[in-house]
Amino acid sequence: MEDGHLGTAKIDNNRSIHISELSRESIIGSGAEHLGFGGYFLFETRSDRARRGINILARVASLDAALEMLEIWSERSAT
């Protein structure tokens, strides 16, 4: 992960979701170069053998949107 990592939420034992900046190589390796290379990305990581790696789900519209998503995750975790 990059220095621009904003947050992580664990989904289950094998999956987590993250908001972070990603390297150009990570974006290309995930087949998501159509999203561009700058900014923050919402992505899933998997540790199970069958699907190990990252899956980029979306490019976040702005830093404010990324921070709002983190706040929503925090509220969800608190309930």
Secondary structure, DSSP 8 states (H G I E B T S, - for coil): --TT--EEEE-SSSEEEEEE---HHHHHHTT-GGG-SSS-EEEEEE-SGGG-EEEEEEE-S-HHHHHHHHHHHHHHHH-
